[in-house]
Amino acid sequence: MISRRIPEASVARLPLYLRVLVDLAEGGAQTVSSHALAEAVGVNPAKVRKDLSYLGSYGTRGVGYDVEYLVRQISRELGLSEEWATCIVGLGNLGLALAHYGGFVERGFHLAALLDDDPAKVGTTVADVEVSHVDETERLVKEHGIAIGVIAVPATAAQEVADRLCAGGVTSILNFAPAVLQVPDGVSLRKVDLAVELQILAFYEQRRAVEAAGLGGADLAGVLDPIPPP
């Protein structure tokens, strides 16, 4: 577990480094430079060195970082040296896709429960896990020691599901529902809003199109913000 104060932005980059490092290790690489790691992740080398310094890893000048050592080090800091019981609430298209995602087990997450309120789904088996009714959330969370809950329900049901998860003892929630949730102190909440991410990408696509048309800075500003301030 993370035992020292590491900035949130650095923590968010650790899984990116780990993914690259695992690929390098599987390819037989023994060392990696901060420049190569930075290029693969999309940050600058100074940021890589700063992030890894929080882990007590500084590499060797002219040699770089030991790949296998970094994999172990980052995995330990992220808490991946133990298995975390996880549940998914909501088995629509997104929930089903998440349930079938094979990366959970590979990355140290055990899918302990699946829950939905659709009678046609309750009692069926998905990814070798029997689907339970959402009313069983608190009981299953306690029974399986579930620490992480994934919410993939419509926005109108998301807060009730979050309340159930927290009541059962879940201390971390990943929310895919387009809703702003309130959780008790001590519960970590992260939101994945696919619509927002697509809108951000649309902004950059629009900017590329405008730049490709050869418009200058003032013209670009006018296109992206055509309504003058009052």
C-alpha positions in Angstrom: 0.0 0.0 0.0 1.1 3.6 -0.5 2.8 4.5 2.8 4.0 8.0 2.0 2.4 11.1 0.6 2.3 10.9 -3.2 0.5 13.6 -5.2 -2.7 12.4 -6.7 -1.6 13.3 -10.2 1.5 11.1 -9.7 -0.7 8.2 -8.4 -2.9 8.5 -11.5 0.2 8.0 -13.7 1.5 5.0 -11.9 -0.9 2.5 -13.7 0.2 4.0 -17.0 3.9 3.4 -16.2 3.0 -0.1 -15.0 1.3 -1.0 -18.2 4.3 0.1 -20.3 6.7 -1.7 -18.0 4.8 -5.0 -18.1 4.9 -4.9 -21.9 8.6 -4.2 -21.8 9.2 -7.0 -19.4 7.2 -9.4 -21.5 9.3 -8.3 -24.5 12.5 -9.2 -22.7 13.7 -5.6 -21.9 15.8 -5.3 -18.7 16.1 -1.6 -18.4 14.2 1.5 -19.6 15.3 5.2 -19.7 13.1 8.0 -18.4 12.9 9.4 -21.9 11.5 6.1 -23.3 9.0 5.7 -20.5 8.0 9.3 -20.9 7.4 9.0 -24.6 5.3 5.8 -24.1 3.1 7.5 -21.5 2.9 10.9 -23.0 4.6 13.0 -20.4 8.0 14.7 -20.1 11.1 12.8 -18.7 11.4 15.2 -15.7 7.9 14.2 -14.6 8.7 10.5 -14.9 11.8 11.0 -12.8 9.8 13.0 -10.2 7.0 10.5 -10.0 9.4 7.5 -9.6 11.4 9.4 -7.0 8.3 9.3 -4.7 8.8 5.5 -4.8 12.4 5.8 -3.8 13.6 4.8 -7.3 16.1 7.1 -9.1 17.5 4.8 -11.8 21.1 4.8 -12.9 22.6 7.5 -15.1 23.4 6.1 -18.5 21.6 2.9 -17.7 18.1 3.8 -16.7 15.6 1.9 -14.5 15.5 -1.8 -13.9 12.2 -2.9 -15.5 11.3 -5.9 -13.3 12.2 -3.9 -10.2 9.9 -1.0 -11.2 7.1 -3.5 -12.0 7.4 -4.9 -8.5 7.7 -1.5 -6.9 4.8 0.1 -8.6 2.6 -3.0 -8.1 3.3 -2.9 -4.4 2.6 0.8 -4.1 -0.7 0.4 -6.0 -1.7 -2.4 -3.7 -1.7 -5.0 -6.4 0.3 -7.4 -4.4 -3.0 -8.6 -2.9 -6.3 -9.4 -4.4 -9.2 -6.9 -4.1 -12.8 -8.1 -4.0 -14.9 -6.1 -6.5 -18.5 -6.0 -7.5 -20.4 -4.5 -10.4 -23.9 -3.1 -10.0 -25.9 -2.8 -13.2 -25.6 -5.3 -16.0 -26.7 -3.4 -19.1 -24.4 -3.3 -22.1 -21.6 -1.5 -20.2 -21.9 -3.6 -17.0 -21.8 -6.8 -19.1 -18.7 -5.6 -21.0 -17.0 -4.8 -17.7 -17.9 -8.2 -16.2 -16.3 -10.0 -19.2 -13.2 -7.9 -19.1 -10.3 -10.3 -18.5 -8.0 -7.7 -17.1 -9.6 -7.7 -13.6 -7.9 -10.9 -12.5 -4.6 -10.1 -14.3 -4.4 -6.8 -12.3 -5.3 -8.2 -8.9 -9.1 -7.7 -8.8 -11.5 -10.5 -8.0 -15.0 -10.2 -9.3 -16.9 -11.3 -6.2 -20.5 -10.2 -7.1 -22.7 -9.0 -9.9 -26.0 -7.3 -9.1 -29.0 -6.1 -11.1 -32.7 -5.4 -10.5 -33.9 -7.1 -13.7 -35.7 -10.4 -12.7 -34.6 -11.8 -16.1 -31.0 -11.4 -15.2 -31.1 -12.3 -11.5 -30.0 -16.0 -11.1 -28.2 -16.2 -14.4 -24.4 -16.6 -14.6 -22.1 -14.0 -16.1 -18.4 -14.5 -16.2 -18.7 -17.5 -13.9 -20.5 -15.3 -11.3 -24.2 -15.7 -10.4 -26.1 -12.5 -10.8 -27.8 -11.4 -7.5 -30.6 -8.9 -7.0 -29.5 -5.4 -6.1 -31.4 -5.7 -2.8 -28.6 -8.2 -1.8 -25.9 -5.5 -2.1 -25.2 -4.9 1.5 -25.2 -8.6 2.4 -22.9 -9.6 -0.4 -20.5 -6.7 0.2 -20.1 -7.8 3.9 -20.0 -11.6 3.0 -17.3 -11.3 0.4 -15.4 -8.4 2.0 -15.8 -6.3 -1.1 -13.7 -3.2 -1.0 -14.4 -1.8 -4.5 -17.8 -1.2 -6.1 -18.4 -0.4 -9.8 -21.6 1.5 -10.6 -23.0 1.0 -14.1 -26.6 1.8 -13.6 -28.8 4.7 -15.0 -28.2 8.1 -13.4 -31.5 8.0 -11.5 -30.5 4.8 -9.6 -26.8 5.7 -9.0 -27.1 7.4 -5.6 -29.2 4.7 -4.2 -26.7 2.1 -5.3 -23.8 4.1 -3.9 -25.7 4.3 -0.6 -26.1 0.5 -0.5 -22.5 -0.1 -1.3 -21.3 2.3 1.4 -23.8 0.8 3.9 -22.3 -2.6 3.2 -18.7 -1.4 3.8 -17.4 -0.6 0.3 -14.6 2.0 0.7 -13.9 2.7 -3.0 -16.4 3.4 -5.8 -15.9 3.7 -9.6 -18.9 5.4 -11.0 -19.8 5.1 -14.7 -23.3 6.6 -14.2 -23.8 10.2 -15.5 -24.6 11.5 -12.0 -22.8 13.4 -9.2 -22.7 11.2 -6.2 -22.4 11.9 -2.5 -20.4 9.4 -0.4 -19.4 9.5 3.3 -16.0 10.7 4.4 -13.4 7.9 4.0 -14.9 6.5 0.8 -12.9 7.1 -2.4 -15.0 8.0 -5.4 -13.8 8.2 -9.0 -16.0 9.0 -12.0 -15.7 7.9 -15.6 -18.0 10.0 -17.8 -17.8 8.7 -21.3 -19.8 11.6 -22.7 -17.5 14.2 -21.2 -14.4 12.4 -22.6 -16.0 12.3 -26.1 -16.9 16.0 -25.9 -13.3 16.8 -25.0 -12.1 14.8 -28.0 -14.7 16.6 -30.2 -13.1 19.9 -29.1 -9.7 18.8 -30.3 -11.1 17.4 -33.5 -12.7 20.8 -34.2 -9.5 22.6 -33.4 -7.6 20.4 -35.8 -10.1 21.1 -38.5 -9.9 24.8 -38.0 -6.1 24.8 -37.9 -6.1 22.6 -41.1 -8.1 25.3 -42.8 -5.2 27.7 -42.2 -6.9 30.1 -39.8 -4.7 32.2 -37.5 -5.0 32.6 -33.8 -7.6 35.4 -33.9 -9.7 33.6 -36.5 -9.4 30.4 -34.5 -10.6 32.1 -31.3 -13.5 33.5 -33.3 -14.6 30.1 -34.6 -14.2 28.3 -31.3 -15.9 31.1 -29.4 -18.1 32.9 -31.9 -20.4 34.7 -29.4 -18.7 38.0 -28.3 -18.8 38.8 -24.6 -21.4 41.3 -23.5 
